[in-house]
Amino acid sequence: MNGAAKKRYAEPLEIGGERLLPGEARTVEINVAPTFSNDDMSLSVQVVRGVRPGPTLFVCAAIHGDEINGVEIVRRVLKSLDPKKMAGSLLAIPIVNVYGFNHHSRYLPDGRDLNRSFPGSPSGSLTGRLAYIFMNEIVAKCSHGIDLHTGGRHRSNFPQIRAELNDPTIKGMSEAFGAPIVIDSRLRDGSLREHATEKGVPVILYESCEALRFDEVYIRAGVKGVLNVMRHIGMLRRSRARAPKKPIVSKTTQWVRSPGSGVHRVLVPLGGQIDKHQVIGVVSDPLGTQEVEVIAPIAGIIIGRSNLPTVYEGDALFHIAQVSARTEFEYEDFHEALLPSDYVHDEDSPSDAPIAG
């Protein structure tokens, strides 16, 4: 990095009207809008500035307020960082949609999906204003981004990265993260990824778990992934650990819908590999007099699944990432590598202890 770049890094980073120098770590509250009770809704940003020049990365969670697995990922990432051992700056936003988080809701009070409302508007509804502030106070100050999501209610997602792989920077971040599967996913209208990309900020999206749930294995995979990306872009020193395996890449995904109404029995685990025409579930009436098989239309890996045993005909049951051939990946190995061998450690503080499933 040349002298001019080092000089620029030494200047304060301004977030929400506050100025932070290299080596500082501080929580910044950015006002969004007043609520009905005259309290200000705000966006809490933990800013960690390393002592050395480097990239500026944002990591955010709970854009959908009920997708909380990423909140714990952000907490653990922050707990592991030391500004003295870091280059560049991290902007960590564990809860973007505070209103939805407080009310166990995906949406904001106006009923809009924040991740379809970017770039937002300074004079729009609450959702539009929040999107606008996030774009201008966070994304505009950053060089890279990681957006943490989960499946919806009663739907679990296997750990996966969603990204546009034709961008070499995004491809590098996706591979460095270390998730077992990467979905080469197009940009969605109004999404954070779409508008960050337009601003020249490469963003990858990590999906795992289910709304309103924590999953210890998927949290650990997310923490490891964020730190891997920070190493990849030069914010942390390279680890001596073996580099993550190259992920399985899928360009096509397909939902399998229920062929009938009744009680659904799942025959394939989340993350399991399946063959075309394989029976992956059975839907039967409660008495068991009628049964209909759920057949996989393509070969691939189960990356999403409904957790509700009662289904109507046409309900989405399985989300399959298409792969052309059987791979070496086994979901049991993935879980075993990340699951702690013992849930009780004397040296752990309560805030470090694994979350029991």
DRENDO-919119 format. One record per residue: residue in one letter; x, y, z of N, C-alpha, C in turn. Coordinates in pm, whole numbers, padded with zeros to 5 digits, always signed. Example, Ala and Ser with C-alpha at 12.3 -4.5 7.8 and 13.67 -1.06 7.14 Angstrom:
<recs>
A+01319-00569+00780+01230-00450+00780+01320-00330+00780 S+01285-00225+00708+01367-00106+00714+01290+00003+00787 
</recs>
This chain:
<recs>
M+00086-00120+00000+00000+00000+00000+00089+00124+00000 N+00060+00220-00088+00147+00337-00100+00122+00437+00013 G+00211+00539+00018+00204+00636+00127+00074+00714+00130 A+00020+00744+00011-00106+00821+00006-00221+00740+00066 A-00223+00610+00037-00329+00524+00091-00317+00514+00243 K-00193+00502+00293-00172+00495+00438-00217+00625+00505 K-00189+00737+00438-00229+00866+00494-00380+00877+00500 R-00448+00829+00394-00595+00833+00394-00651+00746+00507 Y-00590+00630+00528-00639+00540+00633-00622+00603+00771 A-00516+00683+00788-00491+00746+00919-00595+00852+00951 E-00666+00898+00849-00772+00997+00874-00891+00930+00942 P-00970+01005+01017-01085+00944+01086-01187+00888+00986 L-01248+00776+01024-01361+00719+00950-01488+00772+01013 E-01572+00840+00934-01693+00900+00990-01813+00810+00964 I-01877+00767+01071-01998+00685+01066-02102+00747+01159 G-02218+00779+01107-02325+00834+01191-02285+00961+01264 G-02199+01040+01202-02157+01166+01264-02043+01150+01362 E-01999+01029+01390-01885+01006+01480-01761+00973+01399 R-01646+01014+01451-01520+00995+01380-01431+00899+01460 L-01386+00792+01392-01304+00692+01458-01167+00682+01393 L-01065+00679+01475-00928+00670+01428-00882+00523+01426 P-00775+00492+01353-00721+00356+01356-00691+00311+01499 G-00723+00185+01529-00702+00129+01663-00821+00144+01754 E-00924+00218+01712-01043+00238+01796-01150+00133+01768 A-01227+00101+01871-01345+00016+01857-01457+00081+01938 R-01570+00103+01872-01679+00178+01938-01813+00143+01875 T-01918+00149+01956-02054+00133+01904-02110+00269+01865 V-02160+00278+01742-02219+00402+01690-02368+00380+01669 E-02449+00471+01720-02594+00464+01701-02634+00564+01592 I-02697+00513+01487-02742+00599+01376-02894+00609+01382 N-02945+00726+01403-03091+00745+01410-03155+00719+01274 V-03268+00648+01276-03341+00617+01152-03468+00701+01143 A-03557+00686+01242-03683+00760+01243-03750+00742+01379 P-03834+00837+01421-03907+00819+01547-04019+00717+01532 T-04050+00647+01639-04160+00550+01639-04285+00616+01694 F-04394+00538+01703-04521+00592+01754-04506+00651+01894 S-04418+00589+01974-04403+00631+02114-04301+00743+02130 N-04257+00801+02019-04163+00913+02018-04021+00872+02053 D-03995+00740+02057-03858+00692+02071-03796+00684+01932 D-03667+00711+01924-03600+00702+01795-03559+00558+01768 M-03596+00509+01649-03543+00381+01602-03404+00406+01549 S-03306+00325+01592-03169+00348+01551-03104+00221+01500 L-02994+00239+01428-02915+00130+01374-02785+00128+01454 S-02760+00015+01524-02639+00003+01606-02528-00059+01522 V-02416+00011+01513-02302-00034+01434-02180-00044+01525 Q-02122-00163+01535-01996-00177+01607-01883-00159+01507 V-01806-00053+01525-01696-00023+01434-01565-00064+01500 V-01488-00147+01430-01356-00189+01479-01255-00149+01373 R-01165-00056+01409-01063-00009+01314-00928-00068+01352 G-00869-00143+01259-00737-00198+01283-00631-00090+01283 V-00513-00124+01333-00405-00026+01340-00335-00010+01205 R-00354-00108+01116-00289-00102+00986-00391-00073+00877 P-00350-00008+00766-00443+00016+00655-00491-00115+00594 G-00611-00111+00540-00667-00230+00476-00809-00204+00430 P-00879-00308+00388-01017-00293+00339-01113-00253+00450 T-01231-00211+00409-01340-00185+00503-01454-00280+00470 L-01484-00368+00564-01582-00475+00544-01704-00452+00632 F-01825-00464+00575-01943-00469+00661-01991-00612+00671 V-02038-00649+00789-02102-00778+00813-02233-00748+00882 C-02344-00789+00821-02475-00754+00876-02563-00878+00889 A-02657-00870+00982-02753-00978+01004-02890-00918+01033 A-02991-01003+01029-03129-00965+01063-03181-00850+00977 I-03146-00850+00848-03219-00763+00755-03366-00805+00757 H-03389-00934+00764-03522-00987+00798-03521-01012+00948 G-03609-00944+01020-03599-00937+01165-03607-01069+01238 D-03666-01172+01177-03678-01301+01245-03563-01397+01209 E-03468-01351+01129-03355-01436+01089-03238-01407+01183 I-03235-01478+01294-03150-01438+01406-03019-01515+01417 N-02999-01621+01341-02876-01700+01354-02752-01613+01331 G-02763-01519+01238-02651-01431+01207-02616-01334+01319 V-02713-01304+01406-02687-01214+01518-02579-01274+01609 E-02590-01403+01635-02490-01471+01718-02357-01484+01645 I-02360-01502+01514-02236-01507+01436-02160-01376+01450 V-02230-01264+01436-02166-01133+01447-02108-01114+01587 R-02183-01153+01690-02134-01138+01828-02003-01211+01849 R-01997-01335+01797-01875-01414+01817-01759-01361+01736 V-01786-01311+01616-01679-01252+01537-01619-01132+01611 L-01705-01044+01662-01657-00926+01734-01575-00965+01856 K-01618-01068+01926-01549-01112+02047-01408-01163+02016 S-01386-01208+01892-01257-01269+01857-01155-01168+01803 L-01197-01043+01783-01110-00946+01714-01034-00857+01812 D-00913-00822+01772-00830-00727+01844-00781-00624+01743 P-00818-00495+01761-00776-00392+01664-00625-00389+01641 K-00548-00427+01745-00402-00423+01733-00350-00529+01637 K-00432-00630+01610-00389-00739+01521-00465-00737+01389 M-00526-00624+01359-00615-00616+01243-00571-00506+01148 A-00595-00529+01020-00577-00425+00918-00715-00387+00865 G-00732-00260+00833-00861-00215+00781-00965-00200+00890 S-01090-00189+00847-01200-00160+00940-01316-00257+00918 L-01379-00294+01029-01499-00377+01025-01617-00296+01074 L-01725-00295+00996-01852-00237+01039-01949-00352+01060 A-01978-00383+01185-02062-00498+01219-02199-00449+01263 I-02302-00496+01194-02440-00458+01224-02518-00586+01255 P-02526-00628+01381-02590-00755+01413-02740-00756+01388 I-02805-00638+01401-02951-00631+01383-02982-00510+01296 V-03007-00534+01168-03042-00423+01079-03188-00383+01100 N-03276-00482+01098-03420-00457+01115-03457-00472+01262 V-03431-00367+01339-03452-00372+01484-03599-00394+01517 Y-03687-00328+01444-03831-00342+01471-03873-00488+01451 G-03836-00548+01341-03872-00686+01315-03812-00781+01418 F-03687-00755+01457-03620-00838+01557-03696-00833+01690 N-03736-00715+01731-03807-00700+01859-03945-00765+01857 H-04005-00777+01739-04141-00830+01727-04146-00969+01661 H-04029-01034+01650-04023-01167+01588-04085-01166+01448 S-04062-01059+01375-04124-01042+01245-04019-01026+01136 R-04048-01080+01020-03959-01064+00905-03957-00919+00856 Y-04070-00850+00872-04090-00720+00807-04085-00604+00904 L-04088-00484+00850-04102-00361+00927-04250-00326+00937 P-04286-00221+01014-04428-00190+01036-04509-00164+00910 D-04444-00117+00802-04519-00091+00679-04541-00217+00596 G-04497-00333+00649-04522-00460+00582-04430-00488+00464 R-04325-00408+00447-04237-00426+00332-04115-00510+00368 D-04063-00577+00266-03943-00657+00280-03822-00566+00259 L-03742-00547+00361-03627-00457+00352-03532-00500+00241 N-03518-00631+00219-03424-00678+00118-03482-00676-00024 R-03594-00608-00040-03646-00577-00173-03671-00427-00186 S-03614-00348-00092-03642-00204-00085-03521-00115-00104 F-03406-00174-00134-03287-00093-00160-03293-00033-00300 P-03242+00087-00323-03155+00166-00235-03229+00254-00136 G-03362+00250-00136-03438+00327-00039-03452+00473-00075 S-03509+00548+00019-03536+00690-00004-03531+00765+00129 P-03474+00885+00132-03468+00961+00258-03604+01013+00302 S-03702+01011+00211-03835+01063+00247-03943+00957+00232 G-03904+00831+00221-04000+00723+00202-04055+00669+00332 S-04112+00548+00324-04164+00482+00444-04047+00441+00533 L-04078+00384+00650-03973+00343+00743-03875+00246+00677 T-03928+00152+00598-03841+00055+00530-03750+00126+00431 G-03806+00218+00352-03727+00292+00255-03620+00377+00320 R-03653+00439+00433-03555+00523+00503-03441+00439+00559 L-03476+00323+00618-03372+00236+00672-03279+00187+00562 A-03337+00149+00447-03255+00105+00334-03162+00217+00287 Y-03215+00337+00280-03136+00453+00234-03020+00480+00331 I-03049+00479+00460-02944+00504+00560-02838+00395+00554 F-02880+00269+00538-02783+00160+00532-02692+00176+00411 M-02750+00211+00298-02669+00228+00177-02568+00343+00192 N-02611+00453+00253-02527+00572+00257-02434+00581+00377 E-02474+00522+00488-02389+00526+00608-02300+00403+00620 I-02339+00292+00558-02262+00168+00572-02198+00129+00438 V-02280+00094+00340-02227+00041+00214-02132+00139+00147 A-02168+00267+00146-02087+00369+00078-01949+00385+00142 K-01933+00340+00268-01804+00353+00337-01718+00227+00325 C-01771+00124+00258-01708-00008+00260-01652-00049+00124 S-01561-00147+00129-01504-00204+00008-01554-00346-00018 H-01608-00414+00087-01657-00550+00076-01773-00567+00175 G-01855-00672+00154-01967-00696+00245-02005-00843+00256 I-02056-00881+00374-02112-01014+00398-02248-00995+00462 D-02351-01053+00401-02489-01041+00447-02534-01179+00499 L-02576-01186+00625-02610-01313+00690-02762-01331+00695 H-02809-01447+00646-02952-01476+00640-02980-01618+00690 T-03109-01650+00706-03152-01787+00737-03272-01820+00647 G-03320-01944+00660-03445-01979+00596-03560-01908+00665 G-03681-01923+00611-03799-01862+00670-03851-01944+00787 R-03969-01909+00834-04029-01984+00945-04062-02125+00900 H-04025-02221+00982-04048-02363+00956-03974-02414+00833 R-03871-02337+00789-03789-02382+00677-03642-02365+00714 S-03566-02472+00702-03424-02468+00734-03341-02466+00606 N-03231-02391+00610-03136-02389+00501-03005-02451+00546 F-02948-02535+00460-02815-02589+00484-02714-02479+00453 P-02601-02471+00527-02505-02362+00503-02463-02351+00357 Q-02477-02231+00304-02450-02208+00162-02419-02061+00141 I-02342-02033+00040-02316-01896-00005-02395-01872-00132 R-02458-01757-00141-02524-01714-00265-02450-01592-00318 A-02408-01601-00443-02323-01496-00498-02324-01504-00650 E-02289-01391-00712-02272-01387-00858-02126-01415-00890 L-02098-01535-00940-01962-01583-00950-01887-01532-01073 N-01954-01454-01158-01881-01398-01273-01790-01283-01231 D-01807-01233-01108-01719-01130-01053-01605-01201-00980 P-01479-01183-01023-01368-01257-00962-01348-01227-00814 T-01375-01104-00770-01361-01071-00629-01464-01146-00546 I-01589-01149-00595-01695-01220-00524-01669-01370-00525 K-01619-01421-00635-01586-01564-00642-01478-01599-00540 G-01376-01514-00529-01271-01538-00431-01322-01536-00288 M-01409-01441-00256-01468-01434-00122-01553-01558-00094 S-01630-01600-00195-01720-01716-00180-01640-01843-00151 E-01531-01862-00223-01449-01981-00201-01376-01974-00068 A-01330-01855-00029-01257-01839+00096-01347-01865+00217 F-01475-01830+00207-01567-01843+00321-01564-01986+00376 G-01567-02085+00287-01557-02224+00332-01689-02294+00352 A-01800-02235+00310-01928-02307+00314-01921-02423+00215 P-01991-02533+00243-01978-02650+00154-02037-02629+00015 I-02134-02537+00003-02204-02518-00124-02211-02370-00157 V-02189-02338-00285-02207-02201-00335-02310-02206-00446 I-02413-02123-00434-02515-02111-00538-02481-01988-00622 D-02456-02012-00751-02431-01901-00843-02565-01834-00870 S-02592-01731-00791-02728-01675-00781-02735-01537-00844 R-02836-01517-00927-02855-01386-00990-02894-01283-00884 L-02872-01157-00916-02909-01048-00826-03059-01025-00831 R-03119-01007-00714-03263-00984-00707-03293-00836-00701 D-03400-00795-00769-03439-00654-00772-03462-00602-00630 G-03403-00489-00600-03425-00425-00472-03345-00483-00357 S-03257-00580-00386-03182-00644-00278-03058-00563-00243 L-03007-00588-00123-02882-00526-00080-02769-00565-00175 R-02764-00692-00212-02657-00737-00302-02659-00660-00434 E-02779-00642-00489-02789-00574-00618-02733-00433-00611 H-02775-00357-00512-02739-00216-00509-02598-00193-00453 A-02549-00284-00369-02408-00275-00329-02319-00302-00449 T-02357-00400-00531-02280-00432-00651-02276-00312-00746 E-02390-00244-00760-02394-00125-00846-02299-00017-00796 K-02276-00012-00664-02184+00085-00607-02039+00036-00608 G-02018-00084-00663-01883-00139-00670-01838-00207-00544 V-01932-00246-00458-01898-00315-00333-01938-00462-00347 P-01842-00554-00357-01875-00695-00371-01933-00752-00241 V-02046-00821-00252-02116-00875-00135-02148-01022-00159 I-02124-01105-00057-02170-01243-00059-02275-01260+00049 L-02366-01356+00028-02476-01380+00121-02463-01522+00177 Y-02460-01533+00310-02452-01663+00377-02590-01701+00428 E-02638-01817+00387-02767-01871+00430-02744-01992+00520 S-02816-01999+00631-02810-02118+00716-02923-02112+00817 C-02963-02229+00866-03056-02240+00977-03199-02200+00938 E-03280-02170+01038-03423-02141+01026-03453-02013+01101 A-03555-01942+01061-03595-01820+01132-03624-01851+01279 L-03587-01755+01366-03612-01763+01511-03544-01882+01577 R-03433-01928+01520-03359-02041+01576-03209-02013+01572 F-03138-02071+01671-02993-02079+01668-02954-02223+01636 D-02847-02240+01563-02791-02373+01538-02640-02363+01558 E-02588-02438+01656-02447-02426+01693-02353-02455+01577 V-02380-02562+01503-02291-02599+01392-02291-02490+01285 Y-02410-02438+01252-02420-02338+01146-02364-02203+01192 I-02375-02174+01322-02312-02053+01377-02161-02063+01365 R-02107-02178+01404-01962-02198+01395-01913-02188+01250 A-01990-02245+01159-01953-02236+01017-01953-02090+00972 G-02049-02010+01021-02057-01870+00984-01943-01787+01041 V-01910-01810+01167-01799-01737+01230-01668-01769+01157 K-01646-01897+01135-01525-01940+01064-01520-01878+00926 G-01636-01873+00858-01642-01817+00724-01609-01670+00719 V-01667-01591+00812-01639-01447+00814-01491-01422+00838 L-01432-01493+00934-01289-01475+00962-01203-01520+00844 N-01247-01626+00774-01176-01670+00654-01173-01560+00548 V-01288-01494+00530-01295-01386+00430-01207-01270+00474 M-01206-01238+00603-01121-01129+00651-00974-01161+00626 R-00936-01287+00640-00798-01326+00607-00774-01314+00456 H-00872-01358+00380-00858-01359+00234-00837-01218+00177 I-00905-01118+00234-00894-00982+00180-00787-00900+00253 G-00713-00965+00344-00598-00900+00405-00624-00826+00534 M-00738-00850+00600-00768-00782+00726-00707-00855+00846 L-00690-00984+00835-00629-01065+00941-00513-01144+00881 R-00421-01182+00968-00308-01264+00922-00358-01399+00876 R-00290-01455+00777-00326-01587+00726-00313-01691+00835 S-00406-01785+00836-00403-01892+00934-00311-02003+00887 R-00253-02075+00982-00170-02191+00948-00256-02313+00917 A-00383-02302+00952-00474-02414+00925-00487-02436+00775 R-00524-02557+00740-00540-02591+00598-00649-02505+00536 A-00624-02460+00416-00725-02377+00346-00852-02457+00326 P-00969-02389+00330-01095-02462+00313-01103-02529+00177 K-01174-02643+00175-01195-02713+00048-01272-02624-00048 K-01249-02646-00176-01330-02573-00275-01474-02618-00261 P-01567-02523-00260-01708-02560-00242-01766-02625-00367 I-01874-02696-00348-01954-02745-00459-02030-02625-00515 V-02028-02607-00645-02097-02494-00707-02218-02545-00784 S-02331-02480-00760-02453-02514-00833-02506-02388-00901 K-02545-02403-01026-02601-02290-01101-02753-02295-01107 T-02811-02407-01063-02956-02424-01074-03010-02485-00945 T-03119-02428-00895-03188-02488-00781-03336-02505-00816 Q-03399-02598-00746-03541-02625-00775-03611-02669-00647 W-03730-02613-00626-03816-02655-00514-03900-02774-00557 V-03916-02869-00466-04006-02983-00487-04129-02961-00401 R-04247-02966-00464-04372-02937-00394-04448-03065-00361 S-04531-03054-00260-04602-03172-00210-04701-03223-00314 P-04700-03353-00342-04795-03410-00438-04933-03436-00379 G-04948-03411-00251-05078-03433-00187-05084-03365-00052 S-05198-03372+00014-05216-03314+00147-05211-03426+00251 G-05153-03393+00368-05148-03494+00473-05028-03473+00563 V-04973-03585+00612-04858-03583+00702-04733-03621+00622 H-04633-03534+00628-04511-03554+00549-04402-03619+00634 R-04349-03732+00586-04235-03798+00650-04112-03775+00563 V-04012-03710+00622-03889-03676+00550-03795-03796+00552 L-03740-03832+00436-03652-03947+00426-03506-03911+00400 V-03479-03783+00374-03343-03740+00341-03306-03621+00429 P-03188-03621+00491-03150-03510+00579-03113-03385+00502 L-03120-03273+00570-03071-03147+00514-02922-03162+00485 G-02882-03131+00363-02742-03149+00323-02714-03282+00258 G-02816-03369+00252-02796-03500+00193-02791-03495+00041 Q-02711-03583-00019-02706-03594-00165-02814-03690-00213 I-02875-03656-00323-02984-03739-00375-02966-03762-00524 D-03029-03867-00574-03028-03899-00716-03161-03859-00779 K-03159-03839-00908-03283-03812-00980-03377-03932-00966 H-03504-03904-00943-03611-04003-00925-03605-04073-00790 Q-03516-04028-00699-03511-04088-00566-03632-04045-00484 V-03684-04137-00401-03792-04104-00308-03731-04031-00189 I-03770-03905-00169-03710-03824-00062-03808-03793+00050 G-03934-03830+00031-04035-03810+00135-04161-03887+00101 V-04250-03897+00199-04378-03965+00178-04486-03881+00245 V-04594-03855+00173-04710-03784+00228-04825-03883+00240 S-04881-03893+00359-04991-03988+00380-05101-03922+00462 D-05220-03982+00455-05326-03934+00543-05296-03985+00684 P-05355-03925+00788-05321-03963+00926-05346-04110+00957 L-05438-04175+00887-05468-04316+00912-05374-04409+00835 G-05300-04355+00742-05206-04435+00665-05270-04518+00556 T-05393-04485+00520-05460-04564+00416-05418-04523+00276 Q-05371-04398+00263-05325-04350+00132-05188-04285+00149 E-05095-04321+00064-04961-04264+00068-04917-04227-00073 V-04846-04115-00083-04792-04072-00212-04647-04033-00190 E-04560-04079-00277-04417-04054-00263-04379-03916-00318 V-04281-03854-00253-04221-03729-00302-04095-03768-00378 I-04094-03740-00508-03986-03785-00596-03897-03668-00634 A-03766-03688-00626-03671-03584-00666-03668-03571-00818 P-03695-03450-00870-03694-03433-01017-03554-03419-01075 I-03455-03387-00989-03317-03370-01033-03224-03432-00930 A-03102-03460-00971-02998-03503-00877-02934-03380-00814 G-02893-03392-00689-02830-03277-00625-02817-03293-00475 I-02819-03179-00406-02803-03174-00261-02920-03096-00203 I-02975-03147-00094-03086-03078-00027-03031-02957+00048 I-03061-02835+00000-03010-02713+00063-03117-02640+00143 G-03242-02685+00133-03351-02624+00208-03462-02724+00227 R-03533-02712+00339-03637-02811+00367-03742-02753+00459 S-03867-02788+00435-03975-02752+00526-03967-02842+00649 N-03987-02782+00766-03985-02859+00891-04123-02895+00941 L-04228-02851+00872-04364-02881+00914-04406-03019+00866 P-04452-03106+00955-04494-03239+00911-04632-03240+00844 T-04713-03137+00868-04846-03130+00806-04839-03040+00684 V-04884-03090+00570-04867-03017+00445-04994-03020+00362 Y-05009-02919+00279-05113-02916+00177-05050-02946+00042 E-05130-02998-00047-05082-03022-00182-05031-02891-00242 G-04910-02897-00297-04849-02777-00356-04754-02703-00265 D-04751-02740-00134-04655-02675-00043-04512-02710-00084 A-04421-02613-00068-04279-02636-00096-04218-02721+00015 L-04159-02834-00021-04105-02928+00077-03952-02931+00080 F-03891-02942-00036-03745-02954-00045-03691-02855-00147 H-03575-02797-00115-03504-02712-00210-03376-02787-00249 I-03360-02813-00377-03248-02894-00425-03154-02808-00509 A-03023-02815-00475-02920-02755-00560-02873-02860-00657 Q-02890-02835-00784-02856-02935-00885-02705-02948-00899 V-02657-03071-00899-02517-03099-00929-02514-03209-01034 S-02413-03205-01119-02413-03296-01233-02375-03439-01196 A-02299-03455-01086-02255-03589-01049-02237-03595-00898 R-02229-03714-00844-02202-03734-00702-02068-03671-00665 T-02061-03609-00548-01938-03544-00505-01884-03617-00382 E-01766-03572-00336-01706-03631-00217-01768-03577-00089 F-01850-03472-00101-01906-03409+00018-02003-03502+00092 E-01987-03509+00225-02079-03583+00310-02121-03492+00424 Y-02253-03477+00442-02299-03381+00542-02260-03423+00683 E-02245-03556+00708-02205-03602+00840-02066-03550+00876 D-01973-03551+00778-01837-03501+00802-01839-03352+00832 F-01925-03277+00761-01935-03133+00783-01980-03105+00926 H-02082-03175+00974-02132-03155+01110-02026-03196+01212 E-01963-03309+01189-01867-03362+01286-01749-03268+01303 A-01706-03204+01194-01591-03115+01200-01620-02988+01280 L-01746-02946+01287-01780-02820+01353-01848-02837+01488 L-01906-02953+01514-01977-02972+01640-01877-02992+01753 P-01889-02918+01863-01797-02939+01975-01812-03079+02033 S-01701-03138+02074-01706-03275+02126-01776-03281+02261 D-01774-03170+02334-01837-03167+02466-01902-03031+02484 Y-02025-03027+02530-02095-02900+02545-02059-02829+02674 V-01976-02888+02759-01939-02822+02885-01787-02818+02894 H-01732-02696+02905-01588-02679+02920-01565-02588+03040 D-01479-02631+03132-01456-02552+03253-01399-02415+03220 E-01316-02409+03113-01251-02282+03082-01343-02186+03007 D-01459-02234+02961-01549-02147+02887-01626-02055+02981 S-01639-01931+02940-01733-01844+03010-01871-01872+02953 P-01979-01834+03024-02113-01859+02969-02133-01800+02831 S-02067-01687+02800-02088-01625+02669-02012-01696+02558 D-01915-01783+02596-01839-01858+02496-01890-01999+02476 A-01970-02048+02571-02011-02188+02567-02099-02216+02446 P-02084-02334+02385-02169-02368+02271-02316-02372+02308 I-02399-02344+02208-02544-02349+02229-02592-02491+02207 A-02657-02547+02306-02705-02685+02295-02820-02693+02199 G-02822-02800+02119-02930-02817+02022-03051-02881+02086 
</recs>
